[in-house]
Amino acid sequence: MQLSEYLGQIDYEIIQFTFSLIKDVDSKIHTHTLFYKNQVLQYVQNEIDCYIKNLQLKRSLKSVYKIEMQQLMSMKLRVLFDKHSLLQCM
């Protein structure tokens, strides 16, 4: 049994999207495309919103998936913020 069979197709795709977004953010920070912490957070929020908007699910389920993605991203972003030196607006 593979992970996608165990989780379900939509859950698996959401996890895949989240980890690809983390890799994308890491590369953008590394190339100095994103260099403010607020830029990173806004970029991630916009990407999550666009992804969730395109899912063909009920509104309530979209809200749950959005919160789950934000929680997963916040854990991973903390690691990236510790890894890279980012500017922060006060």
C-alpha positions in Angstrom: 0.0 0.0 0.0 1.3 3.4 -1.0 0.9 6.6 0.9 -1.5 8.1 -1.6 -3.7 5.0 -1.3 -3.7 5.3 2.5 -4.3 9.0 2.7 -6.6 9.5 -0.2 -5.8 11.4 -3.4 -6.8 14.9 -2.3 -4.9 14.7 1.0 -1.9 13.3 -0.7 -2.0 16.1 -3.3 -2.3 18.8 -0.6 0.7 17.4 1.2 2.7 17.3 -2.0 1.7 20.9 -2.8 2.7 22.0 0.7 6.2 20.4 0.5 6.7 21.7 -3.0 5.8 25.2 -1.8 8.4 24.9 1.0 11.0 24.0 -1.6 9.9 26.9 -3.7 10.1 29.3 -0.8 13.5 28.0 0.2 14.9 28.5 -3.3 13.4 32.0 -3.5 15.0 32.9 -0.2 18.3 31.5 -1.4 18.2 33.5 -4.6 17.1 36.6 -2.7 13.8 36.8 -4.6 12.1 36.9 -1.2 14.2 38.6 1.5 11.6 40.0 4.0 9.8 37.7 6.4 6.6 39.5 5.6 7.1 38.8 1.9 7.5 35.1 2.5 4.4 35.0 4.7 2.3 36.9 2.1 3.6 34.8 -0.7 2.8 31.6 1.1 -0.7 32.8 2.0 -1.4 33.8 -1.6 -0.2 30.5 -2.9 -2.4 28.6 -0.4 -5.4 30.7 -1.2 -5.0 30.1 -5.0 -4.6 26.4 -4.5 -7.6 26.1 -2.2 -9.7 28.2 -4.5 -9.1 25.8 -7.4 -10.2 22.7 -5.4 -13.6 21.3 -6.3 -14.7 20.8 -2.7 -17.3 22.1 -0.3 -16.6 25.5 1.3 -16.3 23.9 4.8 -13.9 21.3 3.7 -11.8 24.0 1.9 -11.6 25.9 5.2 -10.4 22.8 7.0 -7.7 22.1 4.4 -6.6 25.7 4.4 -6.1 25.7 8.2 -4.2 22.4 8.0 -1.9 23.7 5.2 -1.2 26.9 7.2 -0.3 24.9 10.3 2.0 22.6 8.3 3.6 25.6 6.6 4.1 27.5 9.8 6.1 24.6 11.3 8.3 24.3 8.2 8.7 28.1 7.8 10.1 28.4 11.3 12.9 26.0 10.2 13.5 28.1 7.1 13.5 31.4 9.1 16.1 29.9 11.4 18.2 28.7 8.5 18.2 32.0 6.5 18.7 35.5 7.7 15.6 37.5 6.6 14.8 41.1 7.1 11.8 41.9 9.2 9.5 44.9 9.1 8.7 46.4 12.4 
